[in-house]
Amino acid sequence: MAAEILGGAGRGGDSTAAAAAHLRLDPDVQPRDSHNLELLANVHPPDWVNPEPAGRYNLVVVGAGTAGLVSAAGAAGLGAKVALIERHLLGGDCLNVGCVPSKCIIRPARVIGELRHAETLGVRVPAGTAVDFGAVMERMRRLRARISHHDSARRFRDELGVDVYVGQARFNGRDSVEVGGRTLRFSKAVITTGARAAHPAIPGLEDVGFLTNETVFNLTERPRRLAVIGGGPIGCELAQAFRRLGSEVVLFNDTPHILPREDADAAEIVQSAFVREGIALEMNSRITRAERGADGVRLYYQTGPHEHFTTVDAILVGAGRAANVEGLGLEAAGVSYGARGVEVDDHLRTSNPRIFAAGDVCMDHKFTHAADAAARIVIQNALFPGPRRKLGSLVMPWCTYTDPEVAHVGMYERDAAQAGIEIDTFVRRMAEVDRAVADGEEEGFVKIHVRKGKDQIVGATIVARHAGEMIGEVAVAIAGGVGLGALASVIHPYPTQAEAMRQCGDAYRRTLLSPLVKKLFQTWLRWTR
């Protein structure tokens, strides 16, 4: 098992070899079953014939992930002449190795979690209920292939009128790019080549082989023992999913708790859930080396002054991303870039005023919805005269899809402190929300920060089974300048877990009833008897 799983593991990362592998034009999508063949027919058609360049394009889009697809579709919908270039898979990480496949396996993993919790609800699940890992992964591939039609090369060509080129793009001037031996000239261009999985420089890691989010969805057999390196969102989501699907999981992180960028109270709730579910957590640990043995792979790690080791069948690295800037000829285009990717201003314009960038290749917020929003800014700023839209003006929510989920928007308490902004914080525990009690989902809270003495919302964190579905209400309030007091006036259906936000608004309103106001009001009531 160990040799079989690790032998096929990807070596994606931030090394020279990984960068070279990134530039390959032959997508290594496994297994080659009917679902993956359908996927490839849509997003990397083997029989695709690139068109002849159509004069000067209004917009050339380099990279067909979320930012690229939205840029191309939006510009074409306005009547612009658009070219879209992709060397690998249209749809980018989100469709192929990110949001779509991960949520397709998180869903059955959640079912397992619910079954284990069922007895507390009075439901007895028959003994012997088992996970068919192969069926879970087959379902993921089937649904991914189904969704891929939205991002297909033929749809963009035939329905949207975009010239789609499959191949490696390379700028050969400040207003031109070459692909497949053809030179495309443009008035404006946007770089949307995304990012790839990075990995820490652990001696022996590349020799033993490892999985990343780019290769883990190729698995057809469940690894019996899985090590996850990285306690961020990717590592945590997949660690919990694989544990629920039957793997023994050990998660390594170099900080005292998982999800170190999140609200500490939120991270603690998820960490406690992981411990209950049997995920072995090695916090404050540093992996020193990896070696292959007869019974699997040994990972040696140091916690404090002591060195330990554990033996696993597969290693999943979820520790960071590296921007895809290699092989693009950015020097010829006059586009500056660095270790963090392409350098842009707040209008998403590069050092070449003709060329913009959007998405993971240039942004700190590496989310699909962030790339989508950035692409809309590029369309406005690249194609329209007049006022420029700014990336910094966006209200950006996000969610980590563990169980419970952790969703956030705006400032954390630490951000407000660093900015010198005094805040008041209102918290409603899910254990105090009737619907959460009825659902047996009492872990979690809604935490909303407002400017001290005011009801202006500056940030919020929600921990709940469906926190990602709830955070949008707070994001709308922040974007629309709606205060926390106003949320108390919004009628929420009863019983719902989202009612916790109204209850935070009620808590804020009660602070307005100062002792003096309360005394005057009571005096008035006596006079009106």
Residue pairs with C-beta under 8 A, 6 or more apart in sequence:
1 221
1 223
1 224
1 313
2 295
2 296
2 297
2 312
2 313
2 314
4 221
5 211
5 219
5 221
5 223
5 313
5 314
6 208
6 209
6 210
6 292
6 297
6 313
6 314
6 315
7 209
8 30
8 209
8 215
8 218
9 209
9 210
9 211
9 215
9 314
9 315
10 28
10 197
10 210
10 211
10 212
10 214
10 215
11 17
11 18
11 21
11 206
11 209
11 210
12 18
12 21
12 22
12 196
12 197
12 199
12 212
12 214
12 215
13 196
13 197
13 198
13 199
13 206
13 212
13 317
13 322
14 198
14 199
14 320
14 322
15 199
15 206
17 206
18 196
18 199
18 322
19 326
22 196
22 324
22 326
23 87
23 168
23 326
23 327
25 87
25 88
25 167
25 168
27 40
27 44
27 88
27 89
28 215
28 218
29 36
29 39
29 40
29 89
29 96
29 218
30 36
30 218
31 218
31 220
33 138
33 141
35 138
35 141
35 142
35 144
35 145
36 141
36 145
38 145
38 148
39 96
39 141
39 144
39 145
39 148
40 46
40 89
42 90
42 145
42 148
42 149
42 151
42 152
42 153
42 154
43 89
43 90
43 91
43 95
43 96
43 148
43 151
43 152
43 153
44 86
44 88
44 89
44 90
44 153
44 166
45 153
45 154
45 166
48 153
48 164
48 166
50 164
50 165
50 166
50 167
50 179
50 180
50 182
51 163
51 164
51 165
52 182
53 83
53 163
53 182
53 183
53 184
53 185
54 81
54 83
54 163
55 81
55 185
56 81
56 185
56 186
56 187
57 81
57 82
57 83
57 163
57 184
57 185
57 186
57 187
58 75
58 80
58 81
58 82
58 186
58 187
58 188
58 383
59 71
59 72
59 75
59 80
59 81
59 82
59 83
59 186
59 187
59 188
59 189
59 190
59 382
59 383
60 82
60 83
60 85
60 177
60 184
60 186
60 188
60 189
60 190
61 68
61 71
61 72
61 75
61 82
61 83
61 84
61 85
61 189
61 190
61 192
62 68
62 85
62 169
62 177
62 189
62 190
62 191
62 192
62 193
62 328
63 85
63 86
63 92
63 169
63 191
63 192
63 193
63 194
63 324
63 359
63 361
64 72
64 84
64 85
64 86
64 89
64 90
64 91
64 92
64 151
64 192
65 91
65 92
65 93
65 94
65 192
65 193
65 194
65 359
65 360
65 371
66 92
66 94
66 359
66 368
66 371
66 372
66 375
67 190
67 192
67 194
67 358
67 359
67 360
67 371
67 372
67 374
67 375
67 378
68 84
68 86
68 92
68 190
68 192
68 359
68 375
69 84
69 90
69 91
69 92
69 151
69 156
69 375
70 371
70 372
70 375
70 376
71 190
71 192
71 358
71 375
71 378
71 379
72 82
72 84
72 156
72 160
72 162
73 156
73 160
73 162
74 375
74 376
74 379
75 82
75 379
75 382
75 383
76 82
76 156
76 160
76 161
76 162
77 160
78 379
78 383
80 383
81 163
82 161
82 162
82 163
83 162
83 163
83 164
83 165
83 184
83 186
84 156
84 162
84 163
84 164
84 165
85 165
85 166
85 167
85 169
85 177
85 179
85 184
86 164
86 165
86 166
87 166
87 167
87 168
87 169
89 95
89 96
90 151
90 152
90 153
90 156
90 164
91 148
91 151
92 98
92 194
93 99
93 194
93 195
93 213
93 214
93 360
94 100
94 368
95 144
95 147
95 148
95 151
96 144
97 213
97 214
97 215
97 217
98 213
98 368
99 368
100 143
100 144
100 147
101 140
101 141
101 144
101 217
102 213
102 217
102 237
102 238
102 241
102 401
103 401
104 139
104 140
104 143
104 144
105 136
105 137
105 140
105 217
105 241
105 245
106 237
106 241
106 401
108 131
108 136
108 139
108 245
109 240
109 241
109 242
109 244
109 245
109 403
110 244
110 403
112 131
112 244
112 245
113 244
113 277
113 403
115 125
115 129
117 440
118 124
118 125
119 125
120 440
121 440
131 222
131 244
131 245
131 246
133 221
133 222
133 245
133 246
134 220
134 221
136 245
137 217
137 219
137 220
140 217
141 217
149 155
153 164
153 166
156 162
156 164
157 163
157 164
165 179
165 180
165 182
165 184
166 180
167 179
167 180
168 179
168 327
169 177
169 178
169 179
169 328
170 177
170 178
170 179
170 327
170 328
170 329
170 332
171 177
171 178
171 328
171 329
171 330
171 332
171 333
171 335
172 178
172 183
172 329
172 332
173 332
173 333
174 332
174 333
174 334
174 352
174 354
174 355
175 185
175 186
175 187
175 189
175 354
176 183
176 184
176 185
176 186
177 183
177 184
177 186
177 189
177 329
177 333
178 184
178 329
186 354
187 354
188 354
188 355
188 356
188 382
188 383
189 354
189 355
189 356
190 355
190 356
190 357
190 358
190 375
190 378
190 382
191 328
191 330
191 335
191 342
191 350
191 355
191 356
191 357
191 358
191 361
191 362
192 357
192 358
192 359
192 361
192 371
192 375
193 323
193 324
193 325
193 328
193 361
194 323
194 324
194 359
194 360
194 361
195 321
195 322
195 323
195 324
195 341
195 360
195 361
195 366
196 214
196 321
196 322
196 324
197 212
197 213
197 214
197 317
197 318
197 320
197 321
197 322
198 319
198 320
198 321
198 322
199 205
199 210
199 212
199 229
199 317
199 319
199 320
200 229
200 287
200 317
200 319
200 320
202 229
202 287
202 288
202 289
202 290
203 288
203 289
203 290
204 289
204 290
204 291
205 290
205 315
205 317
207 290
207 292
208 290
208 291
208 292
208 297
208 315
209 315
210 314
210 315
210 316
210 317
211 219
211 314
211 315
211 316
211 317
212 316
212 317
212 318
213 234
213 238
213 318
216 238
216 316
222 242
222 245
222 246
222 247
223 242
223 247
223 312
223 313
223 314
224 247
224 248
224 313
225 247
225 248
225 250
225 296
225 311
225 312
225 313
225 314
226 239
226 242
226 247
226 248
226 249
226 250
226 312
226 313
226 314
226 315
226 316
227 249
227 250
227 251
227 252
227 297
227 299
227 310
227 312
227 314
227 315
227 316
228 235
228 238
228 239
228 242
228 249
228 250
228 251
228 252
228 316
228 318
229 235
229 252
229 287
229 315
229 316
229 317
229 318
229 319
230 252
230 253
230 317
230 318
230 319
230 320
231 251
231 252
231 253
231 255
231 257
231 258
231 259
231 260
231 283
232 259
232 260
232 261
232 318
232 319
232 320
233 259
233 400
233 401
234 318
235 251
235 253
235 258
235 316
235 318
235 319
236 251
236 258
236 259
236 270
236 274
236 400
236 402
237 400
237 401
237 402
238 316
238 318
239 249
239 251
239 274
239 279
239 316
240 273
240 274
240 277
240 279
240 402
240 403
242 249
242 316
243 249
243 274
243 277
243 278
243 279
244 277
248 278
248 280
249 278
249 279
249 280
250 279
250 280
250 281
250 282
250 310
250 312
251 258
251 274
251 279
251 280
251 281
251 282
252 282
252 285
252 287
252 299
252 301
253 260
253 281
253 282
253 283
253 284
253 285
254 284
254 285
254 286
255 283
255 284
256 283
256 284
257 264
257 267
257 268
257 271
257 283
258 267
258 270
258 271
258 274
258 281
258 283
259 266
259 267
259 270
259 271
259 400
259 406
260 267
262 400
262 406
262 408
262 461
263 406
263 408
263 412
263 413
263 447
263 461
265 445
265 447
265 461
265 463
266 406
266 408
266 445
266 447
266 461
266 463
267 406
269 404
269 443
269 444
269 463
270 400
270 402
270 404
270 406
270 463
271 281
273 402
273 403
273 404
273 443
274 281
275 281
280 310
282 301
282 303
284 303
284 304
285 301
285 302
285 303
286 301
286 302
286 303
287 299
287 300
287 301
288 300
288 301
288 302
288 307
289 299
289 300
290 297
290 298
290 299
290 300
290 315
291 297
291 298
291 300
292 298
293 311
295 311
296 311
296 312
296 313
297 311
297 312
297 313
297 315
298 309
298 310
298 311
299 309
299 310
299 311
299 312
299 315
300 307
300 308
300 309
301 307
301 308
301 309
301 310
302 308
321 360
321 366
323 337
323 340
323 341
323 342
323 360
323 361
323 362
324 361
325 337
325 341
325 342
325 361
330 336
330 337
330 342
333 352
333 355
334 351
334 352
335 342
335 343
335 350
335 351
335 352
335 355
335 357
336 342
336 343
336 350
336 351
337 343
341 357
341 360
341 361
341 362
341 363
342 350
342 357
342 361
342 362
343 350
343 351
343 362
344 350
344 356
344 357
344 362
344 391
346 390
346 391
346 392
347 356
347 377
347 381
347 388
347 389
347 390
347 391
348 356
348 357
348 358
348 362
348 374
348 377
348 378
348 381
348 391
349 355
349 356
349 381
350 356
350 357
356 378
356 381
356 382
358 371
358 374
358 375
358 377
358 378
359 366
359 370
359 371
359 374
359 375
360 366
360 371
363 370
363 371
363 374
363 391
365 396
365 398
367 396
367 398
369 397
369 398
370 394
370 396
370 398
373 394
373 396
374 391
376 389
377 389
377 390
377 391
377 394
380 388
380 389
381 388
381 389
395 409
395 410
395 475
395 478
395 479
396 409
397 407
397 408
397 409
397 471
397 472
397 474
397 475
398 407
398 408
398 409
399 405
399 406
399 407
399 408
399 467
399 468
399 471
400 406
400 407
401 468
403 465
404 441
404 443
404 444
404 463
404 464
404 465
404 467
405 462
405 463
405 464
405 465
405 466
405 467
405 468
406 461
406 462
406 463
406 467
407 461
407 462
407 463
407 464
407 467
407 468
407 470
407 471
408 459
408 460
408 461
408 462
408 471
409 459
409 460
409 471
409 474
409 475
409 478
410 449
410 457
410 458
410 459
410 460
410 474
410 478
411 419
411 421
411 423
411 449
411 458
411 459
412 459
412 461
413 423
413 425
413 449
413 459
415 459
416 422
416 423
416 449
416 458
416 459
421 451
421 458
422 451
422 452
423 449
423 450
423 451
423 452
423 458
424 449
424 450
424 451
424 452
424 453
424 508
424 511
425 447
425 448
425 449
425 450
426 447
426 448
426 450
426 484
426 504
426 507
426 508
427 445
427 446
427 447
427 448
427 504
428 445
428 446
428 500
428 501
428 503
428 504
428 507
429 442
429 444
429 445
430 436
430 441
430 442
430 443
430 444
430 445
430 446
430 463
430 464
430 497
430 500
431 437
431 442
431 443
432 500
432 503
433 495
433 497
433 499
433 500
433 503
434 494
434 495
434 499
435 494
435 495
435 496
435 497
435 499
436 442
436 444
436 464
436 497
436 500
438 495
439 465
439 497
441 464
441 465
441 497
443 463
444 462
444 463
444 464
444 465
444 467
445 461
445 462
445 463
445 464
445 500
446 460
446 461
446 462
446 464
446 470
446 500
446 501
446 503
446 504
447 460
447 461
447 462
448 457
448 459
448 460
448 474
448 484
448 501
448 504
449 457
449 458
449 459
449 460
450 456
450 457
450 458
450 483
450 484
450 508
451 458
454 483
455 483
455 484
455 485
455 486
455 508
456 481
456 483
456 484
457 474
457 477
457 478
457 482
457 483
457 484
458 478
459 478
460 471
460 474
462 470
462 471
462 474
462 500
464 470
464 497
464 500
465 497
466 497
470 497
470 498
470 501
473 487
473 498
473 501
474 501
476 482
477 483
477 484
477 486
477 487
484 504
484 505
484 508
485 505
485 508
485 509
485 512
486 505
487 501
487 502
487 504
487 505
488 502
488 505
488 506
488 508
488 509
489 505
490 502
490 505
492 498
492 499
492 501
492 502
493 499
513 521
